[in-house]
Amino acid sequence: MRKTAMFLFFVNFMMVIIFGAYVMISAQEYESELLLKNDGKSTDVIGKADIEITEEKKEKEEPKVTHIASDLVIKESNAKIKLANDDIKLDNKIIFGSGRIYLPMEIVEKLGGKIDKVGEKYDLSVNNKKFSVNYEGNVKDRIEKVIYVNEIPYIVINEFIKGSDFVPYIDSAADTVTLYYKGGKNYSKDNTMQPVDNSMKAYIRLEDIMPDGDNPDGDYDDEGLEKLRVMADYLNTRGQEFYIAWIPVYVNPQLNITHDVSALSTLYNADFIYTLDFMVDSGGHLGIHGLTHQYGNYVSADGYEFDYNCPWNTEEKEQRMVQATKIANYLRLKYEFFEFPHYGALYDDFINAEKYFDMIYENNQYYYEIANNIYTIDKEDGRKITYVPTPADYVHTEYDSTEMINRLTECRDTGKELSLFFHPRLDFEYISGGVVEGNKRDYHYSDYVILPRIVDRITEMGYKFSEVEK
Ligand SMILES: [Zn+2]
């Protein structure tokens, strides 16, 4: 009897220890997974607060969240939604699902449209457009298109916009999402030169896309993000595909900024994520371009992160890659490649990157074969790793488009890949967007500036910016 009591006590004791250890490990894991340890305006602190509030809310209000991926982090937003100048009065608030905007499905009716639910499918008609979203389609598409919170259905913003043909403008400072009707100047396929049938493949990568909106001189505030969407739409309308080099965390030590786009559910972060979704829906292929693209006192996109001067050892550098993939996974962003900042990395870093990524953009000194052409490595475990170089280099300044066109011609003549990268900001002053006729949003991309000229030239040569065949 006594022995049994002792045994039970022991079992109990062990269970408490094991449970306690589990809680500690889980908490620690979560921190190391999503949050950066950094000085300054640390996402560490902000991120934790955000997550804790969410967890607390779950316990207190017990919102019943029904969706296939049960790890979606739900947070209510106070953001307003408008149709041009008029408030749309919703019965339910907008919510963030792991940072992404979800609109209560009722918005369709509030805009004068109609909702028909057929099984798990919603047939929607609004703004003279008909479209469907399917709850069951969630797993395949990675991003949950429809979720239920407290049994109320919500639709993810990019599906709503794609189907309804409204044009959104997100104003983070005013905490407002405004829908507009599409203006007349927005692109149509009819008035642009299209690729010929059986075009040969060229490749373009839009470089250094990062959440730098806290920096007054940053490229990607709400306006810059809209310009990026216009650029993606332009490329799509011209029949082009493109790669997107995304930096998940923006660091600016001088301004004391560390901005992890996944750390907080804010309208700015949602604007950034919506823009990536929009680009992917418009022929974009997303990739990870380091975790911060800097170390020490360097600003993101200026600094290296994996070269021999970096303060981290190989394992720590590997963890930076892993952390970047975790941010992408948390945000349900499908990544298709990795690119070391400034192509700088040591041999072991390549070996590590090959563990997590099937495609690597690089002009690499370790695999001499890939300097000019796409090169595939067969790994022992049966995986294939595709290395993609950029022998046409990048557009150095706003005056460099003629040189780039010459380099592309030279690549064609010397059997090199027609592959380049481009910083979108170089064309930003030639992209405009704004309200016309009170309730329409128009945008325009000048014809004779860098990217349109490059697309014209490769189209004339019989090429098309394409997806890399793996
Ligand atoms: Zn870069």
Boltz pocket constraint, residues with backbone or C-beta under 6 A from the ligand:
constraints:
  - pocket:
      binder: B
      contacts: [[A, 207], [A, 208], [A, 289], [A, 293], [A, 301], [A, 341], [A, 342]]
      max_distance: 6.0
